[in-house]
Amino acid sequence: MYLKNQIKNNIMAIMKDFVNAGGAFSAGMSAGLSGIDDKIRRADQAQAAVDSRAMSLINQYPPDPEFDKVSDEAREPLLNFVNQNKQNYFNIARQLSTMRPTDDNFMNMSSQLQSLKAGMITANDYLNDFKSLKEEYFQERNNMSNGMSPEDKRKLDLVFLENNYSMQFDDFGTPTYKTELGDINHAQLSNYYTKDDAFALEVMNKANEVYTSGAQGINLENTPSFNLLKNSLTMAINQGGPERLQSLLKDDLLEGYNLANINPNNYNNEEQMKNDIVNNIMGHLVNVNKSGLDQHKKVTKPSGTNFGQGMRDDLATTQGIAKNALEFAGLAGSNNVDQMVSLLRQSDINNVDKVLTKKEMYDAWLASEDRKDKQSAKDDFVAIYGDSPIYYDSAALPFDINDPQGLFKLYLQLSPISDDVRNYYIQNARFEKPKLPGVK
């Protein structure tokens, strides 16, 4: 009985130990699985963070162009560019999302991503710009200058009018237009110019002005006003560049000026040709002014020492101008440019803003050109506008600052008075005071 109970107790002990061992095994398994779960969970979280960064970058990609609004010639090359660009962008976005900002290649990959995004925007911008350029070409084609080369015109016609071209985009989204006459880049699509009607209108206005001056008895030839007008024309031609020059020669803008007789092949340099063009225009303007003078002579009697009441009235109303002219002449050799400018501004209240010192003119030019005050800028300024202490209507005023008689004449030439009155003051000036009627 004792032995039976002992065996039973031993079995119970063994069973007890077995049950505890199983529990221990189960607990170990649970602990191991828990560790694996944590690793999986952390891996999932890390992947989720990568995916989130990748999606954030991908969502920054620009929207696709509206392919239905793109020309047939552009649609297929644009689609190829977009697909390749987008694939490259997505690939780099996925790589970049796994990197830390401290990684060696992080900045390079970021730069590539931005470049791809910019390329997509650029391609879309160029296509939108193309629509505007095409509409503009339709409007301007009939007024295109004859100075344009026939081949350049033909290339633009193939692209804009005949749609006879193909396209190719580079990696940066910039298109090239391929024609049977050669390639055109996008910038060249607007590289044409029309007839320079603006300059022609300016010359016509000058012609009207000199005729009106002549009809008032003012002779343009051999006066400071002549030189001013000549300088302003030279400056305008320089500012217009080669396009203005070609339009003047090829487009027959100025009827009666005979510019078509000027052959560029007969000149050693462009400056000589420009001088002849300006001299040609000035010759015509002098003739127009003489026509006005002829009209003036028809309606007025010749003036002399025994002038009539009309002349006396004109002299009476212009004595202030004559006194200022005398004061202006008295500044010869003084280099008092500010006082000179002040007196010139009094000569004609309608043209006050046209008179500027060199500093005023130069500073205004620097601001308009957004340039710094350097020697190169000073040289360019003088090349365009000429060199003088005083500028009138944007042109260098030609005078000798040490010559009182020249200054006196200059002041009167810039004043709104007739030739008869001007000549009277010039002939009778003594530079102490002008000889005025009724004044001893």
Secondary structure, DSSP 8 states (H G I E B T S, - for coil): -HHHHHHHHHHHHHHHHHHHHHHHHHHHHHHHHHHHHHHHHHHHHHHHHHHHHHHHHHTTS-----GGGS-HHHHHHHHHHHHHHHHHHHHHHHHHHTS-TTSTTHHHHHHHHHHHHHHHHHHHHHHHHHHHHHHHHHHHGGGB-TTS-HHHHHHHIIIIIS---EEEE-TTS-EEEEETTEEEEGGGGG---B--HHHHHHHHHHHHHHHHHHHTT---TTSHHHHHHHHHHHHHHHHHHHHHHHHHHHS--STTS-GGG--GGG-SSHHHHHHHHHHHHHHHHHHHHHHHHHHHHHHS----SS--HHHHHHHHHTHHHHHHHHHHHHTTTT--HHHHHHHHHHH-GGGGGGEEEHHHHHHHHHHHHT--S-HHHHHHHHHHH---SEEETTEE----TT-HHHHHHHHHHTSS--HHHHHHHHHHB-SSSB--TT--
